Amino acid sequence: MEKVINKMEGMGANISENGTTFRVWAPHANKVFVTGTFNNWDKAANELNHEDNGYWSVTVAGAKKEDEYKYVIHNGDLILSRNDPYAREMTNSNGNSVIKDLKFDWEDQDFQMKSCNSLVIYELHVGTFNRQHNDAVATFDDVIKKIPYLQSLGINCVELLPIAEFAGGISWGYNPSYPFAIERDYGGAEAFARMVNEFHKADIGVILDVVYNHFGPSDMDLWQFDGWSENDKGGIYFYNDYKSSTPWGDTRPDYGREEVRQYIRDNAFMWIEDYHCDGLRMDATSYIRYEGGGLGDDNEIPEGNQLMRNINAEIQARYPGKLTIAEDLKGQDIVTLQIDHGGIGYGSQWDVNFVHPVRKLLIEQDDKHRDMHSLIDAILFKYNDDVFERVIYTESHDEVANGKARVPEEIEPGNADSFYGKKRALLGIAITLTAPGIPMLFQGQEFIEDEYFQDNEALDWTHQKKHKGITRMVQDIIKLRTQDKFESQGLKGQFTKILNFNEEQKVLAYARSTNSDFSESTIVLLNFSIISHENYSFGIPNTNHYELAFNSDWKGYDEEFTDMFVEQVTIYDESCDGEFHKAVTNLPAYSFLIFLPVLNNK
């Protein structure tokens, strides 16, 4: 691994007892000045001193917190007004840099994020999650108001779509104009710190989406920052040849430049060190790894791979409890393979081998065409022999937008909360929360939100009032996944076994266990057919004492459910499905049952 440089001392605007020190990288500049409210925007009053390797700095005695500023860069006849690449806040994406000095009174010293086998992630978009007004996006403080709800739901980690300053006030966030500045419309730096602190006080971790495969492409002073460029490309922060091209703009960072790698590294560690984030989810990492995102006969970007290895290695060495997640979507082991084994070293990755086949299975209209083999493959898939090196889901911001809808809406368009829409969507949630992997839900999934994700439309909380029973169902499954009080920790285990597979009747049973011999297993039984079954038989391992812990068909969850009578499972001391014991139970249509072992013959 190349030498790691700790955060470049004094980069950006840093307050001290002598004033504020400004430091910037502009290797092609002849002169650099800083101008702002502290000198009445005089463009020649405060000249920066030239240091080695293209860096410039100056200390301005009168510059203070909340003052606005810009750099004035001279390159030959060019005189450029530029915002600070390290600006911690902007007045807006087309405005001025703001001097910040985060002095937050953290109260999360005792917080520790749950281990991967206990995590349940909830993906949310700050601007729409709890939007209160039509003329303004939601803020970090609006999210804080919903923390008690998320806590009662039982999730123990949120994953936020990007919050770095982007063009305009409404966006998914994947167009960062100023990577170090926190979106002003969301509330800025102090409000973000306050929100993270409140999540931690509620025992909920915070993972943040970051975007390093491209910057911008609009409202971005990084473009030709100091006036230099080649081929009319982006200048010092970007590739200036064909490698600059991405699907989101001609703005791929130049990972071959040490200063650019340092810039990205500093950004990653800002979120962890200054804002106490518990992990980072890196967007579209295949476009850091490959020139064309890994499509077809594509060329690798070696320096991009090295950048990710370096960041992951340093995080693991200095902050071993932090989690990095790759949205790579190529289904390759190397992404999460340990660095000392030649991998890139992410802790986990979004799993394309789960989401697409499971969604297809759920959305298929005709039961007889439902492909149960694909479901088995999706459940059993793993990276590097570790089931928690993947994040599994049926809904995400990508999967419910760009021409795709929420699962229940895909099942029955225009009638998402129909019997079929609810039942099969909940089967998807059940698989997500019980299959091997780190489960993730998307905002509103737990109350049958039917609108596709739009950054200008608020999440419709009236659905939650309408479907409180559905929310309670999701809450009950999460409890089985996360809480230690239950008799079995099987859902936290590395071991999975298919117990019963019935292609004709569309039934599947699998066991999860922390033990390789599948003792003390959690058993999941799923019916993907409209046909209910009386006295359905399936094999179970090792013990002849199991009890029903969960029945998704209970009318307490929804009045439209069949409420078929399901009593405690009957166990027979005879072989079935290759196991030593046979279990018999009723199995309602489009439903799932969860069985836990009764330990010590309780």
Secondary structure in CASP SS format (residue, H / E / C, confidence):
PFRMAT SS
TARGET T0000
AUTHOR 0000-0000-0000
METHOD secondary structure of the structure
MODEL  1
M C 1.00
E C 1.00
K C 1.00
V C 1.00
I C 1.00
N C 1.00
K C 1.00
M C 1.00
E C 1.00
G C 1.00
M C 1.00
G E 1.00
A E 1.00
N E 1.00
I E 1.00
S E 1.00
E C 1.00
N C 1.00
G E 1.00
T E 1.00
T E 1.00
F E 1.00
R E 1.00
V E 1.00
W E 1.00
A C 1.00
P C 1.00
H C 1.00
A C 1.00
N C 1.00
K E 1.00
V E 1.00
F E 1.00
V E 1.00
T E 1.00
G E 1.00
T H 1.00
F H 1.00
N H 1.00
N C 1.00
W C 1.00
D C 1.00
K C 1.00
A C 1.00
A C 1.00
N C 1.00
E E 1.00
L C 1.00
N E 1.00
H E 1.00
E C 1.00
D H 1.00
N H 1.00
G H 1.00
Y E 1.00
W E 1.00
S E 1.00
V E 1.00
T E 1.00
V E 1.00
A C 1.00
G C 1.00
A C 1.00
K C 1.00
K C 1.00
E C 1.00
D C 1.00
E E 1.00
Y E 1.00
K E 1.00
Y E 1.00
V E 1.00
I E 1.00
H E 1.00
N E 1.00
G C 1.00
D C 1.00
L E 1.00
I E 1.00
L E 1.00
S E 1.00
R E 1.00
N C 1.00
D C 1.00
P C 1.00
Y C 1.00
A C 1.00
R C 1.00
E C 1.00
M E 1.00
T C 1.00
N C 1.00
S C 1.00
N C 1.00
G C 1.00
N C 1.00
S E 1.00
V E 1.00
I C 1.00
K C 1.00
D C 1.00
L C 1.00
K C 1.00
F C 1.00
D C 1.00
W C 1.00
E C 1.00
D C 1.00
Q C 1.00
D C 1.00
F C 1.00
Q C 1.00
M C 1.00
K C 1.00
S C 1.00
C H 1.00
N H 1.00
S H 1.00
L C 1.00
V C 1.00
I E 1.00
Y E 1.00
E E 1.00
L E 1.00
H C 1.00
V H 1.00
G H 1.00
T H 1.00
F H 1.00
N C 1.00
R C 1.00
Q C 1.00
H E 1.00
N C 1.00
D C 1.00
A E 1.00
V C 1.00
A C 1.00
T C 1.00
F H 1.00
D H 1.00
D H 1.00
V H 1.00
I H 1.00
K H 1.00
K C 1.00
I H 1.00
P H 1.00
Y H 1.00
L H 1.00
Q H 1.00
S H 1.00
L H 1.00
G C 1.00
I C 1.00
N C 1.00
C E 1.00
V E 1.00
E E 1.00
L E 1.00
L C 1.00
P C 1.00
I C 1.00
A E 1.00
E E 1.00
F E 1.00
A C 1.00
G C 1.00
G C 1.00
I C 1.00
S C 1.00
W C 1.00
G C 1.00
Y C 1.00
N C 1.00
P E 1.00
S E 1.00
Y E 1.00
P E 1.00
F E 1.00
A E 1.00
I E 1.00
E C 1.00
R H 1.00
D H 1.00
Y H 1.00
G C 1.00
G H 1.00
A H 1.00
E H 1.00
A H 1.00
F H 1.00
A H 1.00
R H 1.00
M H 1.00
V H 1.00
N H 1.00
E H 1.00
F H 1.00
H H 1.00
K H 1.00
A C 1.00
D C 1.00
I C 1.00
G E 1.00
V E 1.00
I E 1.00
L E 1.00
D E 1.00
V E 1.00
V C 1.00
Y C 1.00
N C 1.00
H C 1.00
F C 1.00
G C 1.00
P C 1.00
S C 1.00
D C 1.00
M C 1.00
D C 1.00
L C 1.00
W C 1.00
Q C 1.00
F C 1.00
D C 1.00
G C 1.00
W C 1.00
S C 1.00
E C 1.00
N C 1.00
D C 1.00
K C 1.00
G C 1.00
G C 1.00
I C 1.00
Y C 1.00
F E 1.00
Y C 1.00
N C 1.00
D C 1.00
Y H 1.00
K H 1.00
S H 1.00
S C 1.00
T E 1.00
P C 1.00
W C 1.00
G E 1.00
D C 1.00
T C 1.00
R C 1.00
P E 1.00
D C 1.00
Y C 1.00
G C 1.00
R C 1.00
E H 1.00
E H 1.00
V H 1.00
R H 1.00
Q H 1.00
Y H 1.00
I H 1.00
R H 1.00
D H 1.00
N H 1.00
A H 1.00
F H 1.00
M H 1.00
W H 1.00
I H 1.00
E H 1.00
D C 1.00
Y C 1.00
H C 1.00
C C 1.00
D C 1.00
G E 1.00
L E 1.00
R E 1.00
M E 1.00
D C 1.00
A C 1.00
T C 1.00
S H 1.00
Y H 1.00
I H 1.00
R H 1.00
Y E 1.00
E C 1.00
G C 1.00
G C 1.00
G C 1.00
L C 1.00
G C 1.00
D C 1.00
D C 1.00
N C 1.00
E E 1.00
I C 1.00
P H 1.00
E H 1.00
G H 1.00
N H 1.00
Q H 1.00
L H 1.00
M H 1.00
R H 1.00
N H 1.00
I H 1.00
N H 1.00
A H 1.00
E H 1.00
I H 1.00
Q H 1.00
A H 1.00
R H 1.00
Y C 1.00
P C 1.00
G C 1.00
K C 1.00
L E 1.00
T E 1.00
I E 1.00
A E 1.00
E C 1.00
D C 1.00
L C 1.00
K C 1.00
G C 1.00
Q C 1.00
D H 1.00
I H 1.00
V H 1.00
T C 1.00
L C 1.00
Q C 1.00
I H 1.00
D H 1.00
H H 1.00
G C 1.00
G C 1.00
I C 1.00
G C 1.00
Y C 1.00
G C 1.00
S E 1.00
Q E 1.00
W E 1.00
D C 1.00
V H 1.00
N H 1.00
F H 1.00
V H 1.00
H H 1.00
P H 1.00
V H 1.00
R H 1.00
K H 1.00
L H 1.00
L H 1.00
I H 1.00
E C 1.00
Q C 1.00
D C 1.00
D H 1.00
K H 1.00
H H 1.00
R C 1.00
D C 1.00
M H 1.00
H H 1.00
S H 1.00
L H 1.00
I H 1.00
D H 1.00
A H 1.00
I H 1.00
L H 1.00
F C 1.00
K C 1.00
Y E 1.00
N C 1.00
D C 1.00
D E 1.00
V H 1.00
F H 1.00
E H 1.00
R E 1.00
V E 1.00
I E 1.00
Y C 1.00
T C 1.00
E C 1.00
S C 1.00
H C 1.00
D C 1.00
E C 1.00
V C 1.00
A C 1.00
N C 1.00
G C 1.00
K C 1.00
A C 1.00
R C 1.00
V H 1.00
P H 1.00
E H 1.00
E H 1.00
I H 1.00
E C 1.00
P C 1.00
G C 1.00
N C 1.00
A C 1.00
D C 1.00
S C 1.00
F H 1.00
Y H 1.00
G H 1.00
K H 1.00
K H 1.00
R H 1.00
A H 1.00
L H 1.00
L H 1.00
G H 1.00
I H 1.00
A H 1.00
I H 1.00
T H 1.00
L H 1.00
T H 1.00
A C 1.00
P C 1.00
G C 1.00
I E 1.00
P E 1.00
M E 1.00
L E 1.00
F E 1.00
Q C 1.00
G C 1.00
Q H 1.00
E H 1.00
F H 1.00
I C 1.00
E C 1.00
D C 1.00
E C 1.00
Y C 1.00
F C 1.00
Q C 1.00
D C 1.00
N C 1.00
E C 1.00
A C 1.00
L C 1.00
D C 1.00
W C 1.00
T H 1.00
H H 1.00
Q H 1.00
K H 1.00
K H 1.00
H C 1.00
K H 1.00
G H 1.00
I H 1.00
T H 1.00
R H 1.00
M H 1.00
V H 1.00
Q H 1.00
D H 1.00
I H 1.00
I H 1.00
K H 1.00
L H 1.00
R H 1.00
T H 1.00
Q C 1.00
D C 1.00
K C 1.00
F C 1.00
E C 1.00
S C 1.00
Q C 1.00
G H 1.00
L H 1.00
K H 1.00
G C 1.00
Q C 1.00
F E 1.00
T E 1.00
K E 1.00
I E 1.00
L E 1.00
N E 1.00
F E 1.00
N E 1.00
E C 1.00
E C 1.00
Q C 1.00
K C 1.00
V E 1.00
L E 1.00
A E 1.00
Y E 1.00
A E 1.00
R E 1.00
S E 1.00
T C 1.00
N C 1.00
S C 1.00
D C 1.00
F C 1.00
S C 1.00
E C 1.00
S C 1.00
T E 1.00
I E 1.00
V E 1.00
L E 1.00
L E 1.00
N E 1.00
F C 1.00
S C 1.00
I C 1.00
I C 1.00
S C 1.00
H E 1.00
E E 1.00
N E 1.00
Y E 1.00
S E 1.00
F E 1.00
G E 1.00
I E 1.00
P C 1.00
N C 1.00
T C 1.00
N C 1.00
H C 1.00
Y E 1.00
E E 1.00
L E 1.00
A E 1.00
F E 1.00
N E 1.00
S C 1.00
D C 1.00
W C 1.00
K C 1.00
G C 1.00
Y C 1.00
D C 1.00
E C 1.00
E C 1.00
F C 1.00
T C 1.00
D C 1.00
M C 1.00
F C 1.00
V C 1.00
E C 1.00
Q C 1.00
V C 1.00
T E 1.00
I E 1.00
Y E 1.00
D C 1.00
E C 1.00
S C 1.00
C E 1.00
D C 1.00
G C 1.00
E E 1.00
F C 1.00
H E 1.00
K E 1.00
A E 1.00
V E 1.00
T E 1.00
N E 1.00
L E 1.00
P C 1.00
A C 1.00
Y C 1.00
S C 1.00
F E 1.00
L E 1.00
I E 1.00
F E 1.00
L E 1.00
P E 1.00
V C 1.00
L H 1.00
N H 1.00
N H 1.00
K C 1.00
END
